[in-house]
Amino acid sequence: MGQALLLPTQNKISAAAAITQVRAMFNRNRAATAYNRLGDDQKRIICFAAGIQERDIQPKLEKFNQEQRTDIHCAVKRFAPAFEALTCFSLTEINK
């Protein structure tokens, strides 16, 4: 059988740069990542529950000011149990 041909990698980075990249991955705001992945309708619902005007809705959580982020956090905490309690029911069951 033939031997595997080892090709040099073209994207070599220094160990320090690699460590910096790994640290950046772990220092991300996980809440912001989750919010930013939501659809526009979901963001609108959350912001409505938080009392944020539609004109002030931001596409990224990081763009909100501290007060708005606090309002979003409180709204999610307030409504999460209600949504969780209702997600186990089918549409047929809800429409009875």
C-alpha positions in Angstrom: 0.0 0.0 0.0 1.1 3.6 -0.5 2.1 5.9 2.2 0.0 8.9 3.2 1.4 12.1 1.9 1.7 14.8 4.6 1.1 18.3 3.4 2.2 21.3 5.4 -0.6 23.3 6.8 -1.0 26.7 5.2 -2.8 28.3 8.2 -0.2 28.2 10.8 -0.7 30.5 13.7 1.5 31.1 16.8 0.6 29.4 20.0 0.0 32.8 21.6 -2.5 33.7 18.9 -4.3 30.3 19.3 -4.5 30.8 23.0 -6.0 34.3 22.5 -8.6 32.8 20.1 -9.6 30.2 22.6 -9.9 32.7 25.4 -12.1 34.9 23.2 -14.4 32.0 22.6 -14.9 31.4 26.3 -15.3 35.1 27.2 -18.3 35.6 24.9 -21.6 36.6 26.3 -23.6 33.5 26.0 -26.9 35.3 26.6 -26.1 37.7 23.7 -25.2 34.8 21.5 -28.6 33.2 22.2 -30.5 36.4 21.7 -28.7 37.3 18.5 -29.6 33.9 17.0 -33.4 34.5 17.6 -35.6 35.4 14.7 -37.0 38.9 14.4 -40.5 37.9 15.6 -39.1 36.3 18.7 -37.0 39.4 19.4 -40.1 41.6 19.0 -42.1 39.5 21.4 -39.3 39.6 24.0 -38.9 43.4 23.6 -42.6 44.0 23.8 -42.7 42.0 27.0 -39.8 44.1 28.3 -41.7 47.3 27.4 -39.2 48.4 24.7 -40.7 50.4 21.9 -40.5 48.8 18.5 -38.4 51.6 17.1 -35.8 50.9 19.8 -35.5 47.1 19.0 -31.9 46.2 18.3 -30.7 43.3 16.2 -28.0 42.5 18.7 -28.3 42.3 22.5 -25.0 44.2 22.9 -26.6 47.3 21.2 -29.1 47.7 24.0 -28.2 49.9 27.0 -27.9 48.4 30.5 -31.4 49.4 31.5 -32.9 47.8 28.4 -30.9 44.6 28.9 -32.2 44.5 32.5 -35.7 44.9 31.3 -35.2 42.0 28.7 -33.7 39.8 31.4 -36.7 40.4 33.8 -39.2 39.8 31.0 -37.6 36.5 30.0 -37.5 35.4 33.7 -41.1 36.4 34.2 -42.6 34.7 31.1 -40.3 31.6 30.8 -42.3 29.5 33.2 -45.5 30.3 31.4 -44.1 29.4 28.0 -42.5 26.2 29.4 -45.8 25.1 31.0 -47.6 25.6 27.6 -45.1 24.1 25.2 -46.0 20.5 26.1 -49.5 20.9 24.6 -50.5 20.4 21.0 -52.4 23.0 19.1 -55.4 20.6 19.1 -55.3 20.5 22.9 -55.1 24.3 23.2 -58.0 24.7 20.8 -60.4 22.4 22.8 
